[in-house]
Amino acid sequence: MSAAPARPKPASQMPTKLTTDDLRHKVLAVRDVTTDEARKLVKANTVRIVVASAVVVAVVVSAAYYFGSRSGAAAAKRR
């Protein structure tokens, strides 16, 4: 008969200790990776970002003009 495979130890019995230095290094590594990815994304999509920003500004200005003209017309009718 073959022996049954060994079961892994529960996490509470593991000898590894996690230090704040370990966490700090991991956080800094993740921050560096995300910063690099964000730079690559912005560099690759600069034109899209500019066009999308222009569209958003145009929509906001149009909506403000529309609602402003409607409230002005409503005020003129009340007089």
C-alpha angles and dihedrals in degrees: 000000000000122000119252115254115263115260117233117254118255115258091250090063097047113116095216115112120202114215131196089246090059090051093046092052091048092049092049091049092050091047091052092049094048092047091052092047092049091051091050091048094050092046092050096044104035094121092049091049092050093047093046091049091050091050092050092050091048092051092049093048091047092050091048091050092047095049092042093053092047093052090047091051091047090051091050092052091053092058 
